[in-house]
């Protein structure tokens, strides 16, 4: 009898010990799951944020400025500069909370309006401060809006640009960012793959730019006079800064200093290089000469196309993507643009729209594990199903951006008018709108 009781006591002790160990294990797992500040990740995200700012000012500003005519150089620079500043403030006030706040199919909420509740110690599920994430995503919003400037450059009023940006940012960029990247976004739930902004940034901006180019109208002399770039050198410098800054754009989207960032980094080099060579090859075959402007344009075409794919495709896949994007971008600028009969001054849709669409859709193909890709879920991956999801995300972005852009331009037109007068356009926007010139004789 005593032996039986002793055995029972031992069993009870073992059960109790097991339960206690289970509690400790559960607590340990919970502690492991909780985000812990990582100085390496924090440093990388701060660096990435600075790199994306470098893309915008001065990178994009110089790229666009060089393509324009000398009399409009400063107008392009100030439009990009002011847009960056405007969107930065709006992002902090309400953009961030609506894009990355609580779950919702289209918008977040106002729980973090004015960045309420976000402190230097807030991590929000990441291994770096939430304030750093706010800053990083701010740059994405700012460059998306800044890209649109290139479509209506050299003839749109500065005041109209700013009014348009406020409306389009609020009702287009913010919801699209939430739909694709935010918690509960309906395309995010569908499994849309957009690593760094093929839909959110490039297609979004490209379509808005195309609508603007139509509504503002063609520049005086378009199709009759040579509206050549005044400084391909500045455009090359801008393209180089864009390429360097794009490492923060793509590799930074890994949101950690890890292998995913390394993959995105390498793919950004390879796709861009392949697209540059592809554009130059097509240009050389069709025109007999390869140009520096073509090299810069091919560079941007590759950067755009690899943006949605950077962390999902393998290195060889990124080369294939770049080769396709270079040729497609050349067609977008030299073929599609004429078919559409539109004066998209700096080819925002021809490069960002066309190559963004190609990159977004081909991400669904090249991310296949059989092709060396790294999809979100390799075990259940279906190329056909994923391509359809990608196509759907492209169509949603095109439709949403087009409708909101049209309304935003119309509102700006009613308030201040979209276009400058003929005399101001002929003399140049630098002097007419800003009272200064970029170059003196």
C-alpha positions in Angstrom: 0.0 0.0 0.0 2.8 2.4 0.9 4.6 1.5 -2.3 1.4 2.4 -4.3 1.0 5.7 -2.5 4.7 6.5 -3.1 4.4 5.8 -6.8 1.3 8.0 -7.0 3.2 10.8 -5.3 6.1 10.5 -7.7 3.7 10.6 -10.7 1.9 13.7 -9.3 5.3 15.3 -8.8 6.3 14.5 -12.4 3.0 15.8 -13.7 3.5 19.0 -11.7 7.0 19.4 -12.9 5.9 18.9 -16.5 3.2 21.5 -16.1 5.7 23.9 -14.5 8.2 23.4 -17.3 5.4 23.9 -19.9 4.5 27.2 -18.3 8.1 28.3 -18.4 8.4 27.2 -22.0 5.3 29.1 -23.0 6.6 32.2 -21.2 9.9 31.8 -22.9 8.4 31.5 -26.4 6.2 34.5 -25.8 9.2 36.4 -24.7 11.1 35.3 -27.9 8.2 36.3 -30.1 8.1 39.8 -28.6 10.1 42.3 -30.7 13.5 43.3 -29.3 15.3 46.3 -30.4 18.1 45.3 -32.8 20.8 48.0 -33.3 21.9 46.5 -36.6 18.4 46.5 -38.1 17.9 50.0 -36.8 21.1 51.3 -38.4 20.2 49.7 -41.7 16.7 51.2 -41.7 18.0 54.6 -40.9 20.5 54.3 -43.7 17.9 53.1 -46.1 15.6 56.0 -45.3 18.5 58.4 -46.0 19.2 56.6 -49.3 15.6 57.0 -50.4 15.7 60.8 -49.6 18.8 60.9 -51.7 16.8 59.4 -54.5 14.3 62.3 -54.4 16.4 65.3 -53.5 18.6 65.7 -55.4 18.4 62.4 -57.5 15.0 62.6 -59.1 15.1 66.4 -59.2 18.3 66.4 -61.2 17.1 63.5 -63.4 14.0 65.4 -64.4 15.7 68.8 -64.5 18.3 67.7 -67.0 15.6 66.3 -69.3 13.7 69.6 -69.3 14.7 72.8 -71.0 17.0 75.3 -69.3 14.3 77.9 -68.9 12.3 75.4 -66.7 15.1 73.9 -64.7 14.3 75.5 -61.4 10.6 75.0 -61.8 11.2 71.3 -61.9 13.5 71.4 -58.9 11.2 73.4 -56.7 8.2 71.2 -57.6 10.0 68.1 -56.5 11.5 69.9 -53.4 8.1 71.3 -52.4 6.3 68.1 -53.0 8.7 66.2 -50.8 8.3 68.7 -48.0 4.5 68.8 -48.3 4.0 65.1 -48.3 6.4 64.7 -45.3 4.2 66.9 -43.2 0.9 65.3 -44.3 2.3 61.8 -43.7 3.1 62.7 -40.1 -0.3 64.3 -39.5 -2.6 61.6 -41.0 -1.0 59.6 -43.8 0.8 57.1 -41.6 -2.1 56.3 -39.4 -4.5 55.8 -42.4 -2.0 53.6 -44.2 -0.6 51.6 -41.4 -3.1 52.0 -38.5 -5.7 49.5 -37.5 -6.9 46.8 -39.8 -9.3 47.8 -42.6 -9.9 46.7 -46.2 -9.1 50.2 -47.6 -8.0 52.5 -44.8 -6.5 52.2 -41.4 -7.9 54.5 -38.7 -7.0 57.8 -36.9 -5.6 56.1 -33.8 -2.1 57.3 -34.6 -3.0 60.7 -36.1 -0.4 63.3 -35.4 1.8 60.2 -34.4 -0.1 60.1 -31.1 1.1 57.2 -28.9 4.3 56.6 -30.9 7.4 57.1 -28.6 11.1 56.6 -29.2 10.6 53.2 -27.4 7.7 52.0 -29.6 8.6 49.0 -31.7 5.2 48.1 -33.2 6.1 44.5 -33.9 9.5 45.3 -35.5 13.1 45.1 -34.3 13.6 48.8 -34.8 11.7 51.9 -33.5 8.3 52.6 -35.0 9.5 56.2 -35.6 12.1 54.8 -38.0 9.4 52.9 -39.9 7.3 56.1 -40.0 10.3 57.9 -41.6 11.0 55.1 -44.0 7.5 54.9 -45.3 7.3 58.7 -45.5 10.0 58.6 -48.2 7.9 56.2 -50.3 4.9 58.5 -50.2 7.1 61.5 -51.0 8.8 59.9 -54.0 5.5 58.5 -55.4 4.0 62.0 -55.5 7.3 63.6 -56.8 7.4 61.2 -59.7 4.2 62.6 -61.1 5.8 66.0 -61.6 7.6 64.7 -64.7 4.4 64.2 -66.7 3.1 67.8 -66.7 6.4 69.5 -66.3 7.1 72.9 -68.1 3.5 74.0 -68.2 1.5 73.5 -64.9 1.1 76.1 -62.3 3.0 75.6 -59.1 -0.1 76.3 -56.9 -2.1 73.7 -58.9 0.7 71.1 -58.4 0.5 71.5 -54.6 -3.3 71.4 -54.5 -3.3 68.2 -56.7 -0.7 66.6 -54.5 -2.7 67.1 -51.3 -5.9 65.5 -52.8 -4.2 62.7 -54.7 -2.0 61.7 -51.7 -4.9 61.6 -49.4 -7.4 59.7 -51.5 -5.1 57.6 -53.7 -1.6 57.0 -52.3 -2.7 56.4 -48.7 -5.5 53.9 -49.5 -3.4 52.0 -52.1 -0.5 51.7 -49.7 -2.9 50.3 -47.1 -4.6 48.0 -49.5 -1.3 46.4 -50.6 0.9 46.7 -47.5 -1.3 47.7 -44.6 -2.9 45.4 -42.0 -6.2 44.0 -43.3 -5.7 45.5 -46.8 -7.8 43.5 -49.3 -5.0 43.0 -51.8 -2.6 42.1 -49.0 -5.1 39.5 -47.8 -5.3 38.1 -51.3 -1.5 37.6 -51.3 -0.4 40.3 -53.6 3.4 40.4 -53.9 4.8 43.9 -54.1 8.1 44.0 -52.3 8.9 47.7 -52.5 6.2 49.4 -54.6 5.6 48.3 -58.1 1.9 49.0 -57.7 1.9 51.4 -54.7 4.6 53.6 -56.2 5.3 53.2 -59.9 2.0 52.2 -61.5 0.2 54.5 -59.1 2.4 57.5 -60.1 2.6 56.5 -63.8 -1.2 56.5 -64.2 -1.7 59.8 -62.3 1.0 61.3 -64.5 -0.7 60.1 -67.7 -4.1 61.5 -66.7 -2.4 64.8 -65.8 -0.6 65.0 -69.2 -3.9 64.6 -71.0 -5.8 67.2 -68.8 -3.0 69.9 -68.8 -2.5 69.5 -72.5 0.6 69.4 -74.7 3.5 71.9 -74.4 3.6 74.7 -76.9 5.6 73.3 -79.9 5.2 69.6 -79.0 5.5 67.6 -82.2 6.6 70.7 -84.1 9.8 71.8 -82.3 12.6 69.8 -80.8 12.1 69.9 -77.1 15.5 68.3 -76.3 17.0 67.9 -72.8 19.2 70.8 -71.9 21.7 68.7 -69.9 22.0 65.0 -70.3 25.0 65.2 -67.9 22.6 66.3 -65.1 20.2 63.5 -66.1 23.0 61.0 -65.8 24.0 62.3 -62.4 20.4 62.1 -61.3 20.1 58.5 -62.7 23.2 57.5 -60.8 21.8 59.0 -57.5 18.5 57.2 -58.2 20.4 53.9 -58.6 22.3 54.3 -55.4 19.3 55.5 -53.5 17.2 52.5 -54.8 19.2 50.2 -52.6 17.5 51.8 -49.7 14.2 51.5 -51.5 14.5 47.8 -52.3 16.9 46.3 -49.8 15.4 48.5 -47.1 12.0 46.9 -47.7 13.4 43.8 -46.1 13.0 45.8 -42.8 16.0 44.0 -41.4 19.7 43.6 -42.1 19.4 40.0 -43.3 19.6 37.7 -46.3 16.4 39.1 -47.7 18.0 42.5 -47.9 21.1 41.0 -49.5 18.9 39.3 -52.2 17.1 42.6 -52.9 20.4 44.4 -53.1 21.9 42.1 -55.6 18.7 41.9 -57.7 18.7 45.7 -57.9 22.1 45.7 -59.4 21.5 42.9 -61.9 18.0 44.0 -63.1 19.1 47.6 -63.6 22.3 46.6 -65.4 20.4 44.2 -67.7 17.7 46.8 -68.5 20.4 49.4 -69.3 22.1 47.0 -71.7 18.7 46.0 -73.2 17.6 49.6 -73.8 20.9 50.5 -75.4 20.8 47.4 -77.6 17.3 48.1 -78.9 18.2 51.8 -79.4 21.3 50.9 -81.3 19.5 48.4 -83.5 16.6 50.8 -84.3 18.4 54.1 -84.4 22.0 53.2 -85.2 23.4 54.8 -82.1 23.2 54.2 -78.3 22.7 57.4 -76.3 23.5 58.4 -72.7 19.9 59.5 -72.3 18.9 55.9 -73.3 21.3 54.5 -70.8 19.8 56.6 -68.0 16.3 55.8 -69.1 17.1 52.1 -69.3 18.6 52.3 -65.8 15.3 53.7 -64.4 13.3 51.1 -66.3 15.2 48.3 -64.6 14.9 49.9 -61.2 11.2 50.3 -61.6 10.6 46.7 -62.9 12.6 45.1 -60.1 10.9 47.1 -57.3 8.0 44.7 -56.8 10.2 41.6 -57.4 13.4 42.5 -55.5 13.0 40.1 -52.6 10.9 37.4 -54.4 12.9 36.5 -57.5 16.4 34.9 -57.8 19.4 36.7 -59.3 18.9 35.0 -62.7 15.2 36.0 -62.6 16.2 39.6 -62.0 18.4 39.6 -65.1 15.5 38.2 -67.2 13.2 40.8 -65.8 15.7 43.6 -66.5 16.2 42.5 -70.1 12.4 42.6 -70.7 12.0 45.9 -68.9 14.6 47.7 -70.9 13.0 46.8 -74.2 9.5 47.5 -72.9 10.5 50.8 -71.5 12.0 51.8 -74.9 8.7 50.9 -76.5 6.8 52.8 -73.8 8.7 56.0 -74.5 9.1 55.8 -78.3 6.0 53.7 -79.3 3.2 53.8 -76.8 3.6 57.5 -76.1 3.0 58.3 -79.8 0.1 55.9 -80.0 -1.6 57.6 -77.0 -0.9 61.1 -78.5 0.1 62.5 -75.2 2.8 64.9 -74.0 4.1 63.0 -71.0 7.0 65.3 -70.8 9.5 63.1 -68.9 7.9 59.8 -69.7 6.5 59.0 -66.3 3.9 56.5 -67.7 6.2 55.2 -70.5 8.8 54.1 -67.9 7.2 53.9 -64.5 3.7 52.8 -65.7 4.8 50.3 -68.3 7.7 48.8 -66.4 5.8 48.9 -63.2 3.1 46.8 -64.8 5.6 44.4 -66.3 7.5 44.0 -63.1 4.3 43.5 -61.0 2.9 40.8 -63.3 6.2 39.0 -63.9 6.9 38.8 -60.2 4.1 36.2 -60.1 6.1 34.2 -62.7 9.7 34.6 -61.7 9.0 34.1 -58.0 8.2 30.5 -58.7 10.5 28.2 -56.7 11.1 26.2 -59.9 12.6 29.3 -61.4 14.8 30.1 -58.4 12.3 32.4 -56.7 11.4 33.0 -53.1 7.6 33.5 -52.9 5.6 34.2 -49.7 4.7 30.6 -49.4 6.8 28.1 -51.4 4.8 25.1 -50.4 1.4 26.2 -51.7 2.7 28.4 -54.5 0.8 28.3 -57.8 2.1 30.4 -60.6 -1.2 30.7 -62.4 -3.0 31.8 -59.2 -0.3 34.2 -58.2 -0.2 35.8 -61.7 -3.9 36.4 -61.5 -3.5 38.0 -58.1 -0.8 40.3 -59.5 -2.9 41.2 -62.5 -5.8 42.1 -60.2 -3.6 44.3 -58.1 -2.4 46.1 -61.3 -6.0 46.6 -62.5 -7.1 47.9 -59.1 -4.2 50.4 -58.9 -4.8 51.6 -62.5 -8.5 52.2 -62.0 -8.1 53.8 -58.5 -5.3 56.1 -59.5 -7.0 57.2 -62.7 -10.3 58.1 -61.1 -8.8 59.9 -58.1 -6.2 61.7 -60.3 -8.9 63.0 -62.7 -11.0 64.4 -59.8 -7.9 65.9 -58.2 -6.8 67.7 -61.3 -10.4 69.0 -61.9 -10.6 70.4 -58.4 -7.2 72.1 -58.8 -8.3 73.5 -62.1 -11.5 74.9 -60.6 -9.6 76.5 -57.7 -6.5 78.1 -59.5 -6.4 76.7 -63.0 -4.0 74.0 -64.1 -1.9 75.7 -66.8 0.2 78.8 -67.0 -0.4 81.4 -69.6 1.1 81.2 -73.1 3.5 84.1 -72.4 4.8 82.5 -69.2 5.2 79.1 -70.9 7.2 80.6 -73.7 9.5 82.7 -71.4 10.0 79.8 -69.1 8.5 78.9 -65.7 11.7 79.7 -63.8 11.4 83.4 -64.4 7.6 83.6 -64.8 6.7 81.7 -61.6 9.7 81.9 -59.4 11.6 85.1 -60.4 15.0 83.4 -60.9 17.0 81.5 -63.5 19.1 78.5 -63.3 21.9 79.8 -65.5 23.2 83.2 -66.3 25.1 84.1 -69.5 
